[in-house]
Amino acid sequence: MIQSKALEANLSRTKNVHYIIPEDHQWFIALSENYWGIHNRVVEFFKELHHPYSNRKEVVNLLVYISVTDFWIYKEVDQRDKVVKIVIDIFDKLLREKLPEELSKHLISICLDFYTNNYEILCEFEPFSTEMIQVLDRNLETNYFSYLCNIGHFRKKLEMAAHDPKTADAVLAFMRKLVERNIIFWRETSNIEKWYLDNQNKMSRDYSQTIRSIGNDFYAFYYEQLKKADSWEAICKITFTFSDIIDAFKNKIEDFKRAPEQFCYIFYLLHLPGVVYHREYLLIELNKVIKKISNEL
């Protein structure tokens, strides 16, 4: 056994710390008293949520049960509006925190699942069907990368609300903003024209046409299409996911005729912020090119 005085001190500090669970959350906990397993998860969730040394990863993992998997028990309670309000406020609270990207990405996915799975209940109480969109909207800039990673999920999960007259305007305005942010993000972080200018001396021929097709002209085209889009279908048609854009970049590898040029191009792609969750996918292509380089040499 390894004895650590620092660990002992930290465990003692976290064990004896005092904190308060608000009354409305205590009321929420009491609703599940007749469901032993669910109740234990609810208790653990709110204890972790309010603990001064909270493990936010555990909070987000437990939130899946609270808002999605076990939410069926709250559909029959008398004060469903109060239940929904509490859950929406929890999402708002966590989205306002600057969580690590992986947690933030997971949190947004859970939020969208909650919204879609319980859309009919939210619509029973008029403010909530649009309030959830407002929560997502006002927390966009704080979590913009995690939102953009989930853009395909937004496109799928908000479709029902986009065709409901009660929520259509709010959903359309939010999705328009999200797609615009996505276009701006890729245009600014890819900056392929600058990369090509810096590496043109390594190329065996002129690849300006290839670069132009995935450079500023590419994003300008989508931006113009977004300005013209006046319906959910029109916006979804130009909503490219991270996988879509990485595929578009990947499809240009063969445009570079020599293996060292392809190597240079893939190496550029690997350093783009938007490929952080797709690097293994590109490393496969890099390995293929390395074999070509040895053959060429």
GUVOVEX-532422 format. One record per atom (N, C-alpha, C): x, y, z. Coordinates in steps of 0.1 Angstrom, whole numbers, plus 2048, in hexadecimal, padded with zeros to 3 digits. Layout:
XYZ
...
END
This chain:
8087F4800
800800800
80980C800
8068167F7
80D8227F7
80682C7FF
80D831809
80783B813
80A84980E
7FF85180C
80185F807
7FA868811
802871817
7FC87A821
7F4885819
7F888880D
7F1892805
7E388C801
7E387F7FD
7D68797F9
7CD878805
7D3874811
7CB87381D
7C4881820
7CC88C81F
7C7899822
7BC89D818
7BE89A80B
7B489D801
7A7895803
7A8888806
79C880809
795885815
79C88981F
79688E82C
78F89B829
7958A3821
78F8B081E
7828AF816
7828A680C
7768A4804
76B89C80B
76F893814
76588B81B
75D894825
76489D82C
75E8A5836
7588B2832
7598B5825
7548C2820
7448C2821
73F8CE824
7318D0825
72C8D8819
7208D3814
71A8DA809
70B8D880A
7048E0803
6F58E0803
6EF8DD7F6
6E68D37F6
6DE8D07EA
6D18D97EB
6CE8E17E1
6C38EA7E1
6B68E37E3
6AB8EA7E8
69F8E37EB
6988DD7DE
6998E57D3
6928DF7C7
6998D37C2
6A68D17C4
6AD8C57C1
6AA8BA7CA
6A88BD7D7
6A48B37E1
6968AE7DD
68D8B77D9
6808B37D4
6818A97C8
68A8AD7BF
68C8A47B3
6918967B7
69A8967C1
69F8897C6
6948807CC
68B8877D3
6808807DA
6778797D0
67687E7C4
66D8787BA
67086A7B6
67C8667B8
6808587B4
68284F7BF
67C8527CB
67E84A7D7
67983B7D5
66F8397CD
66982C7CB
6718237C1
67C8297BB
6848227B1
6928217B6
6968177BD
6A28167C4
6AF8197BC
6B08137B0
6BC8157A8
6BD8237A3
6B182879D
6B0835798
6B38407A3
6AD83D7AF
6AF8477BA
6BD8487BE
6C483D7BE
6D283E7C2
6DA8467B8
6D78447AB
6DE84C7A1
6DB85B7A2
6CE85E7A5
6CA86C7A7
6D18737B3
6D286B7BE
6D88707CA
6E78737C7
6EE8697C0
6FC86A7BD
6FE8767B4
6F58787AA
6F78837A1
6F68917A8
6EC8937B0
6EB8A07B7
6F68A27C1
6FA8987C8
7068997D1
71289E7CA
7158977BE
72089A7B6
71F8A87B0
7138AC7AB
7118B97A5
7148C47AE
7118C37BB
7128CE7C4
71E8CD7CD
7268C27CC
7328C17D4
73C8CB7D0
7438D27D9
74D8DC7D6
7598D77CE
75B8CA7D0
7668C37C8
7608B97BE
7568BE7B7
74E8B57AE
7578B07A3
7548A37A0
75A89D794
75089E788
7538A8780
7498AB775
7478A076B
751898769
74F88C760
745883766
745881773
73B878779
72D87F778
72C88C77A
720893779
71A89176B
722893761
71D892753
718884750
72087A755
71C86C752
70F868759
70D86E765
70186B76C
6F5873767
6F887E760
6ED88675A
6E687E74F
6ED875749
6E686D73F
6DA865745
6DC860751
6D1859757
6C686375C
6CA86E762
6C0878767
6B787D75C
6BD880751
6B6888746
6B187F73B
6B6873739
6B286B72E
6AE85D732
6B7855737
6B4847739
6A9845744
6AA84C74F
6A084A75A
69585575A
69585D750
68B869750
67D864750
67A85874B
66D85374A
665854757
66B853762
66485376F
65E860772
66486B76C
65F87876F
65387D765
65087475C
646878752
638878758
636871763
629870769
627878776
63187F77A
630887786
627893784
62289878F
6188A378E
61F8B0789
62B8B378E
6328BF78A
63D8BD780
6398B8775
6438B576A
64A8C2765
6438CD766
6498DA762
6558DD76B
6538DA778
65E8DD781
66A8D477E
6678C777B
6718BD778
6798C276C
6728C6761
6798CA755
6818D6757
67C8E075F
6838EC761
6908E9769
6908E0772
69C8DC77A
6A68D7770
6A28CE768
6AC8C775E
6B28D1755
6A98DA74F
6AE8E4746
6B88ED74D
6B58F1759
6BF8FA761
6CC8F3764
6CB8E6766
6D88DE768
6E08DE75B
6DA8DC750
6E18DD743
6E88EB741
6E08F5744
6E5903743
6F190574C
6F0901758
6FB902762
7078FC75D
7068EF758
7128E8754
7188EE747
70F8F273E
7148F8731
71B905734
71890C73E
71E919741
72C917747
72F90B74C
73C908751
745905746
752908747
75B90473C
7618F673F
7598EC73A
75D8DE73C
7678DA732
76F8D0734
7788CB72A
7708C771E
7768C8712
76F8C6705
7688B8705
76E8AD709
7678A0709
75A8A0711
75B8A671D
74F8A7725
7448B071F
7498BB71A
73F8C5714
7388BE708
7408B7700
73A8B06F4
7308A66F9
73389F703
72A894708
71D89B70E
71F8A6715
7148AD71B
70A8B2711
70F8B8706
7068BD6FC
6FE8B26F5
7058A66F3
6FE89A6EE
6F38966F7
6F5896704
6EB89270E
6DF89C70D
6E38A970D
6D98B470C
6CF8B2700
6D58AF6F5
6CD8AD6E9
6C48A06EA
6C98966F0
6C188A6F2
6B588D6FC
6B8894706
6AD89870F
6A38A0708
6A78AA700
69D8B26F9
6958AA6EF
69B8A16E8
69389A6DE
68A88F6E4
6908886EE
68887D6F5
67C8836FC
67D88F701
672895709
66C8A1703
66D8A26F6
6688AE6EF
6598B06F2
6518A56F2
6428A76F4
63F8AD702
6478A870C
6458AE71A
6498BC71A
6548C0714
6598CE714
64E8D770D
6488D1703
63E8D96FC
6318DB704
62F8D370E
6238D4716
6248E171E
6308E5721
6328F1729
63A8FB720
63290471A
63790C70E
64591270F
64991871A
65691E71A
662914718
66090771C
66B8FE71D
6708F970F
6678F8706
66B8F36F9
6758FC6F2
67390A6F4
67C9136EF
6889176F9
685915706
68F918710
69B91070E
69990370A
6A58FA708
6AD8FF6FD
6A79046F2
6AF90A6E7
6B69166EC
6B091E6F4
6B692A6F9
6C2927702
6C191C70A
6CD917712
6D8914709
6D590C6FE
6E09086F5
6E69146EE
6DD91E6EA
6E292A6E3
6EB9326EB
6E79356F8
6F093E700
6FD938704
6FE92B703
70A924708
7129206FC
70F9246F0
7169206E4
7259256E4
7279316E7
7359366E6
73E9306F1
73892C6FC
740926707
745918703
73C9116FB
73F9036F7
7409016E8
74390C6E1
74190B6D2
7478FF6CB
7538FB6D0
75A8F06C9
7528E36CB
74D8E16D7
7458D56DB
7388D56D3
7328E16D1
7268E36C9
7298DE6BB
7348E46B5
7378E16A7
73A8D26A5
7408CC6AF
7438BD6AE
7368B56AD
72B8BB6B4
71E8B46B4
7148B96AA
7198C06A0
7108C7696
7078BD68F
70C8B168C
7038A7686
6F88A2690
6FB8A269C
6F289E6A7
6E78A96A8
6EB8B56A7
6E18C16A7
6D88BF69B
6DD8BD690
6D58BB684
6CB8B0685
6CF8A568B
6C589A68D
6BB89C698
6C08A16A3
6B88A26AF
6AE8AE6B0
6B18B86A8
6A88C46A8
69E8C469D
69E8B9695
6958B9689
6868BA68D
6828B3697
6748B369C
6708C16A0
6798C76A8
6768D56AC
6768DF6A1
67E8DC697
67F8E568B
6738E5683
66B8DB684
65E8DA67C
6528DD685
6548E1691
6498E469A
6488F469A
63C8F9696
63A908696
63E90F6A3
63C9086AE
63F90E6BB
64E9116BD
6579086B7
6659096B9
66D90C6AC
66790B6A1
66E90C694
677918693
672924696
67A930695
68693069D
68592C6AA
69092C6B3
69B9216AF
6969166AA
69F90B6A6
6A790F699
69F915690
6A5919683
6B0924685
6AD92E68E
6B6939691
6C3933698
6C192A6A1
6CC9246A8
6D591B69E
6CE913696
6D690B68D
6DE913683
6D891E67E
6DE927675
6EB92D67B
6EA931688
6F693668F
70192B690
6FC91F693
706914695
70D910688
70691067D
70C90D670
71591866C
71292566F
71B93066C
72792F674
72692B681
73292A689
73B91E685
73591467F
73C90967A
74490D66E
73E914665
745919659
75192265C
74F92B666
75993466A
76592C671
761923679
76B91B680
775914676
76F90D66D
777905663
77F90F65A
77991A656
78092364D
78C929654
78B92D661
795933669
7A092966D
79C91D671
7A6914676
7AD90C66B
7A790A660
7AD902655
7B790B64E
7B3917649
7BC921643
7C691A639
7C0912630
7C890A628
7D091261D
7CB91D61A
7D3926610
7E092A616
7E192D623
7ED93162A
7F792562A
7F191962D
7F990D62E
80090A620
7F890C616
7FD909608
807913604
805920608
80F92A605
81C92760C
81C922618
82891F620
82F91361B
82790A614
82D8FD610
82E8FB600
82B9065F9
82B9055EB
8389005E5
8439045EB
8509005E6
8538F15E7
84A8EA5EE
84C8DB5F0
8448D45E5
83C8DB5DE
8338D55D4
8398D35C6
8358C95C0
83B8C65B2
8338CD5A7
8278D25AA
81F8D95A0
8168E25A7
80E8E95A0
8048F35A5
7F78EC5AA
7F48EE5B7
7E88E85BC
7DE8F25C1
7DF8FE5BB
7D69095BF
7C89055BE
7C48FE5B3
7B68FA5B1
7B18F15BC
7B98E85C0
7B58DF5CB
7B38E65D8
7BD8EF5DB
7BC8F75E7
7B09005E7
7AD9065DB
7A190F5DA
7949085DD
7938FB5D9
7878F45DB
7848F05E9
78E8F15F2
78B8EF601
7908FB609
791906603
79691260A
78B91C60B
78F92960A
78593460D
779933604
77B92F5F7
77092F5EE
7669245F2
76A9195F8
76290F5FD
759914608
75F91B612
75792061D
74E92C619
75393460F
74B93F60A
73E93A604
73F92F5FC
7349295F6
729925600
72E91E60B
725919615
71F92561D
72692F61F
72193B626
71694161E
718942611
70E948608
70193F608
703932608
6F8929609
6F092A616
6F792C620
6F192E62E
6E893B62E
6ED946628
6E5952628
6D8950620
6D8948616
6CD94560E
6C393B614
6C893361D
6C0928623
6B492E62B
6A892A628
69C92F62F
694925635
699918636
69190D63C
69B904643
6958FB64C
69E8F1653
6A58E8649
69E8E463E
6A48DB634
6AF8E262D
6AE8EE62A
6B88F6623
6C58F762C
6C28FA639
6CE8FB642
6D58EE644
6CD8E3646
6D38D6648
6DB8D263C
6D78D6630
6DE8D2624
6EC8D7623
6EF8E262A
6FC8E862A
7038E7637
6FD8DE640
7038DC64D
70D8D164C
71A8D464B
7248C964A
72A8C7658
72B8BA65B
7308B5668
7408B5667
7468B3672
7558B2672
7598A6669
75289B669
755890661
754894652
74A89B64F
7488A0641
7548A863C
7588B2644
7638BB640
7708B363F
7728AA649
77F8A3649
77F89963D
774894639
77388B62D
776894620
7718A0620
7748A9615
7838AC614
7898AE61F
7988B061F
79F8A361B
79A898621
7A188B61E
7A088760F
79588B609
7938875FB
79D88F5F2
7A48995F7
7AD8A15EF
7BB89B5F0
7BD8915F8
7CB88B5FA
7D18875EC
7C88805E4
7CD87A5D8
7D08855CD
7CA8915CF
7CD89C5C6
7DC89F5C6
7E389D5D1
7F189F5D2
7F88935CC
8008955C1
80588A5B9
8118835BF
8188895C7
8248825CD
82287F5DC
8278745E1
8258705EF
82A87A5F9
8368805F7
83A88A601
830896602
82A89A5F7
8208A45F7
8148A05FF
8108945FD
80488E604
80788E613
81488A616
818889624
81789762B
81C8A1623
81C8AF628
80D8B462B
8058B0621
7F68B4622
7EF8AD62E
7F28A0630
7EB89963B
7F189E648
7FD8A1648
8038A7655
7FD8B4659
7FA8BC64E
7F28C8651
7E48C5657
7DD8BB651
7D08B8655
7D08B3664
7DA8AC667
7DB8A6675
7DC8B1680
7E18BD67C
7E28C8686
7D78D1686
7CC8CF67E
7C08D767F
7B88D468C
7B48DF693
7AC8DD69F
7A08D469D
79A8D5692
78D8CE68F
78F8BF68D
79B8BA68C
79D8AC689
7A18A4696
79F8AB6A1
7A48A56AE
79E8976B1
7918956AD
78B8886AF
78C87F6A3
793883699
79487B68D
7A2878689
7AC87A692
7BA87968E
7BE86B68A
7B8861691
7BB85368D
7B785067F
7AC85567B
7A785466D
7B1859663
7B8865667
7C286A65E
7CF86465F
7D285E66A
7DF85766C
7E084A663
7D4844660
7D4839657
7D883E649
7D4849645
7D884F638
7E7852638
7EB857644
7F985B645
80284E643
7FE843649
806837648
80783263A
7FB833633
7FB82F624
80683861C
80684561F
80E84E618
81D84B61B
820848628
82E84562C
833839624
82B82F621
82F824619
83282860B
829831606
82B8365F8
83983E5F7
83C846602
84884D602
854844600
854839608
860830607
86182A5F9
8568275F3
8568225E5
85B82C5DB
8578395DD
85B8445D4
86A8465D5
86F8465E2
87D8485E4
88683C5DE
END
